[in-house]
Amino acid sequence: MTGSDIILHHFDASPFAEKVRVALGLKRLSWHAVDIPMVMPKPDLTALTGGYRKTPVMQMGADIYCDTQCIARELEQRFPSPTLFPAGSEALGIALSRWSDTSFFQPGAGLSMGTNDALPEDILADRRAFFNFLDFSTLEAQLPHLYAQFRAQLQLVEDMLADGRSFLLGEQAGWCDILAYFPVWMCRGNIAEADELLSGLNQLAHWEQRMLAIGHGSPSLLSASEALAVAKDKAPRSDTMIESHARPLLDAGTPVTVTPDDYGAVPVAGSLHQLTQHRVAIRRSTPELGEIVVHFPRIGYRVDL
């Protein structure tokens, strides 16, 4: 199967980008990879997004998709087979995104910052400003607690696999597996004493190898300038859509800002293009790129006038 219009703006060490890379592998898609800086500034990326700085961002023409849950839904809509949501698990998968991104990722991020002596100073400085869920002044003292919390999440995964199933929901991998896998992937590469932390989790270890075998599909490199040219040459594909029960009650074209409600809370301004229970999208117009539509998930994002 092909997904040759997919452009993923990411960097190799990003745990959140690993979510999408595995999703692309599960769907056996080809895609273009644009390497972005690990730290700000990221001028080419923010030219597309209007200021959103988190990694990764998916581009398809002049439609820009921010946040992994939004990206997962879009991939599923455009390339429904193989599914990311076996056994009708889409709602469960989206709900577990919050567990994965907070209870699981955040203690892992603290351990990565607090135990990895190989991190360059510029990355540490950037993440200290970015990760406002961590108290860096007391991070060393918090490490035992963070190890305990991260290990407890690993045990949940082990317990799910204890009956011998191949993946968390049965015999087919899906988004729920990806949500549990990316902190384990981060642990292997960034947390001191990772092998000890993961020891004794035999079912998780076998599942981890099955997840690793999924791969990343078929990526090919693309430059940032080439990606921007694609956005400039294309028109947004998405239609205007305002659901009557979506909140706040606003009309299409209303000037709004959209902002993550956790960290990296940079507002993106534009005119309201879509507002549903699942998605908010805004239309932006720039002299450099013309008309761009930037998409966000509804869950986890503020919409303000």
Legacy VTK file of the C-alpha trace (Angstrom):
# vtk DataFile Version 3.0
C-alpha trace
ASCII
DATASET POLYDATA
POINTS 305 float
0.000 0.000 0.000
1.212 3.533 -0.691
1.012 6.700 1.334
3.369 8.682 -0.839
1.675 12.006 -0.018
2.536 11.618 3.665
5.267 13.928 4.955
6.339 13.435 8.574
8.268 16.242 10.253
10.217 14.556 13.049
13.601 13.704 14.508
14.880 10.193 15.090
15.153 10.413 18.898
11.581 11.639 19.442
9.468 9.141 21.428
6.237 10.709 20.154
7.453 10.461 16.570
8.121 6.779 17.224
4.378 6.361 17.797
3.627 7.580 14.289
6.558 5.753 12.698
5.244 2.457 14.097
1.704 3.330 12.959
3.077 3.874 9.448
4.849 0.529 9.729
1.707 -1.231 10.890
-0.124 0.174 7.865
2.835 -0.710 5.618
2.928 2.783 4.140
5.590 4.661 2.245
6.208 8.202 3.452
8.568 11.168 3.301
10.686 12.115 6.323
11.703 15.703 7.034
14.304 15.961 9.797
13.592 18.850 12.155
15.783 20.335 14.915
15.492 18.806 18.385
15.345 22.247 19.993
13.851 25.615 19.132
13.905 27.545 16.882
12.224 25.419 14.224
11.374 28.022 11.588
10.333 25.685 8.778
8.057 23.650 11.046
6.399 26.636 12.687
5.875 28.235 9.260
3.574 25.280 8.549
1.898 25.078 11.945
1.619 28.731 12.916
3.664 28.198 16.070
2.901 24.670 17.266
6.295 23.206 18.199
5.667 19.653 19.367
6.989 16.627 17.492
5.847 15.053 15.218
3.740 16.920 12.660
2.229 15.189 9.632
1.710 17.063 6.380
-0.453 16.003 3.484
-0.354 18.731 0.870
-1.572 21.926 2.532
-3.287 20.076 5.403
-1.136 19.940 8.533
-1.891 17.466 11.346
-0.672 18.159 14.880
-0.637 15.717 17.816
-0.333 11.967 17.481
-3.982 11.217 18.240
-5.049 13.505 15.380
-2.458 11.901 13.104
-3.635 8.394 14.032
-7.258 9.218 13.213
-6.301 10.768 9.871
-4.154 7.800 8.892
-7.018 5.472 9.767
-9.491 7.488 7.706
-7.266 7.628 4.631
-5.723 4.149 4.898
-8.225 1.989 6.819
-6.470 -1.357 6.317
-4.638 -2.721 8.214
-6.492 -0.964 10.994
-4.913 0.838 13.943
-8.048 0.047 15.944
-8.816 -3.700 15.897
-12.045 -4.922 17.478
-13.592 -1.454 17.388
-10.997 -0.038 19.805
-10.737 3.531 18.475
-12.440 5.197 21.450
-10.416 3.073 23.883
-7.217 3.949 22.050
-7.907 7.675 22.132
-8.836 7.491 25.826
-5.600 5.625 26.598
-3.614 8.389 24.899
-3.924 10.420 28.094
-2.695 7.502 30.214
0.217 6.958 27.866
1.180 10.637 27.587
0.925 11.417 31.309
1.102 8.443 33.695
3.569 6.556 31.506
5.566 9.097 29.453
6.001 11.812 32.075
7.881 9.765 34.699
9.923 8.324 31.834
10.764 11.840 30.673
11.866 12.723 34.203
14.109 9.677 34.319
15.502 10.519 30.882
16.346 14.040 32.027
17.635 12.964 35.423
19.690 9.858 34.629
21.033 10.326 31.093
24.429 12.024 31.351
24.881 11.940 27.576
22.220 14.569 26.838
23.761 17.763 25.406
23.280 20.933 27.417
21.207 22.665 24.720
18.675 19.816 24.787
18.549 19.847 28.581
17.979 23.613 28.609
15.227 23.355 26.010
13.425 20.539 27.826
13.685 22.289 31.204
11.685 25.145 29.721
9.347 22.836 27.805
8.497 20.130 30.360
6.598 22.232 32.895
5.251 19.028 34.494
8.723 18.416 35.991
10.299 20.264 38.924
13.921 20.296 37.818
15.080 21.863 41.091
14.181 18.645 42.942
14.562 16.157 40.103
17.387 14.153 41.658
15.389 13.621 44.848
12.364 12.541 42.787
14.197 9.799 40.887
13.228 6.892 43.212
9.570 7.889 42.931
9.818 8.258 39.138
11.429 4.819 38.839
8.591 3.360 40.911
5.883 5.059 38.858
7.413 4.054 35.532
7.892 0.461 36.696
4.251 0.323 37.785
3.129 1.251 34.254
5.408 -1.428 32.800
3.746 -3.937 35.102
0.318 -3.011 33.716
1.529 -3.960 30.253
3.019 -7.215 31.581
-0.283 -8.026 33.307
-2.255 -7.438 30.089
-0.025 -9.935 28.289
0.030 -12.522 31.076
-2.533 -14.812 29.406
-0.221 -15.343 26.414
-1.909 -13.003 23.931
0.402 -11.571 21.288
-0.762 -7.953 21.632
-2.684 -5.974 24.201
-6.117 -6.524 22.662
-5.526 -9.972 21.205
-3.679 -11.287 18.176
-3.579 -8.048 16.171
-1.364 -5.051 16.939
-2.984 -1.643 17.129
-2.847 1.870 18.499
-3.206 0.663 22.097
0.020 -1.322 21.648
1.762 1.701 20.161
0.718 3.825 23.139
2.274 1.304 25.521
5.324 0.670 23.354
6.697 4.165 22.859
7.657 4.721 26.537
9.421 1.337 26.496
11.280 2.425 23.342
12.208 5.679 25.133
13.383 3.732 28.173
15.765 1.587 26.120
17.450 4.623 24.627
17.398 7.213 27.389
17.021 5.877 30.934
19.986 4.667 32.958
19.708 1.080 34.180
16.983 0.373 31.612
17.819 -3.337 31.504
17.381 -3.626 35.264
14.155 -1.620 35.154
12.739 -3.940 32.496
14.034 -7.161 34.017
11.549 -9.835 35.038
8.926 -8.627 32.545
9.091 -11.646 30.283
5.800 -11.218 28.445
6.574 -7.543 27.841
9.994 -8.460 26.441
8.480 -10.839 23.857
5.789 -8.281 22.965
8.467 -5.573 22.625
10.229 -7.702 20.015
6.971 -8.191 18.131
6.410 -4.433 18.161
9.960 -3.793 16.978
9.404 -6.185 14.076
6.538 -4.049 12.756
9.085 -1.534 11.506
8.436 1.954 10.147
7.060 1.302 6.684
9.088 2.738 3.785
10.470 6.220 4.524
12.424 8.402 2.119
14.132 11.687 2.927
12.677 15.038 1.923
14.131 18.467 2.632
12.220 21.078 4.600
12.229 23.412 1.599
10.690 20.688 -0.573
7.968 20.112 2.035
7.173 23.826 2.159
6.982 23.887 -1.641
4.426 21.059 -1.523
2.281 23.076 0.896
2.528 26.157 -1.309
1.621 24.265 -4.480
-1.374 22.426 -3.015
-4.765 23.589 -1.788
-6.191 22.265 1.491
-8.253 19.147 0.877
-10.413 19.262 4.005
-13.970 20.614 3.903
-15.461 23.118 6.335
-17.345 21.261 9.082
-18.996 22.655 12.226
-20.985 20.207 14.361
-24.024 21.683 16.068
-23.196 20.091 19.438
-19.501 20.980 19.447
-18.352 23.539 21.990
-17.757 26.439 22.024
-20.672 27.416 19.764
-18.900 29.263 16.957
-19.417 29.808 13.259
-16.993 28.838 10.519
-14.591 31.672 9.824
-14.527 32.950 13.413
-11.011 34.073 14.419
-9.781 31.700 17.161
-6.656 30.377 18.792
-5.983 26.684 19.485
-3.610 25.793 22.336
-2.478 22.535 23.967
-3.808 22.328 27.525
-0.774 20.518 28.960
2.720 21.754 28.031
4.225 23.443 25.001
1.199 25.736 25.213
1.850 27.955 22.186
-1.425 29.306 20.725
-1.981 28.964 16.986
-4.239 31.603 15.448
-6.488 31.304 12.421
-10.102 31.216 11.269
-12.257 28.315 12.406
-12.510 25.671 9.672
-13.650 22.529 11.490
-15.069 21.969 14.969
-16.333 18.499 15.887
-16.237 16.257 18.923
-12.989 14.793 17.582
-11.190 17.628 15.803
-10.629 21.352 15.555
-9.004 22.819 12.452
-8.117 26.372 11.583
-7.387 28.020 8.269
-4.303 30.187 7.999
-3.130 32.369 5.140
0.515 33.368 4.777
2.320 35.231 1.991
4.951 32.466 1.832
2.655 29.410 1.701
-0.812 30.655 0.810
-3.787 28.828 2.362
-2.969 26.224 5.036
-5.340 24.222 7.255
-3.900 23.098 10.599
-5.689 20.219 12.360
-5.687 19.355 16.082
-7.556 16.787 18.184
-10.436 18.222 20.193
-9.367 16.374 23.337
-6.505 18.177 25.034
-6.783 21.472 23.160
-8.342 24.804 24.091
-10.307 26.840 21.552
-10.461 30.517 22.478
-11.625 33.708 20.817
LINES 1 306
305 0 1 2 3 4 5 6 7 8 9 10 11 12 13 14 15 16 17 18 19 20 21 22 23 24 25 26 27 28 29 30 31 32 33 34 35 36 37 38 39 40 41 42 43 44 45 46 47 48 49 50 51 52 53 54 55 56 57 58 59 60 61 62 63 64 65 66 67 68 69 70 71 72 73 74 75 76 77 78 79 80 81 82 83 84 85 86 87 88 89 90 91 92 93 94 95 96 97 98 99 100 101 102 103 104 105 106 107 108 109 110 111 112 113 114 115 116 117 118 119 120 121 122 123 124 125 126 127 128 129 130 131 132 133 134 135 136 137 138 139 140 141 142 143 144 145 146 147 148 149 150 151 152 153 154 155 156 157 158 159 160 161 162 163 164 165 166 167 168 169 170 171 172 173 174 175 176 177 178 179 180 181 182 183 184 185 186 187 188 189 190 191 192 193 194 195 196 197 198 199 200 201 202 203 204 205 206 207 208 209 210 211 212 213 214 215 216 217 218 219 220 221 222 223 224 225 226 227 228 229 230 231 232 233 234 235 236 237 238 239 240 241 242 243 244 245 246 247 248 249 250 251 252 253 254 255 256 257 258 259 260 261 262 263 264 265 266 267 268 269 270 271 272 273 274 275 276 277 278 279 280 281 282 283 284 285 286 287 288 289 290 291 292 293 294 295 296 297 298 299 300 301 302 303 304
